[in-house]
């Protein structure tokens, strides 16, 4: 059985790259892969921010984005999100 591409990010530092209203953003956080009865397999990326901490949740069965190894110091992987990956629904 092939390992999930999101599972490989567990306990690593991840840069989440996205574009909102034409503005490129990169948010760094720590990834936690888990399987829950309510949500299924998800990757929670905890982001610490001076304005308030938050998390980005990727649902494995819905997310089709790209994961690459990072060359940035202190970051293990890069995750690229598109507009269709974004939702403000709490998990």
Secondary structure, 3 states (H helix, E strand, C coil): CCCCCCHHHCCCEEEEEEEECCEEEEEEEEEEEEEECCCEEEEEEEECCCCCCEEEEEECCCCCCEEEECCCCCCCEEEECCHHHCCCCCC
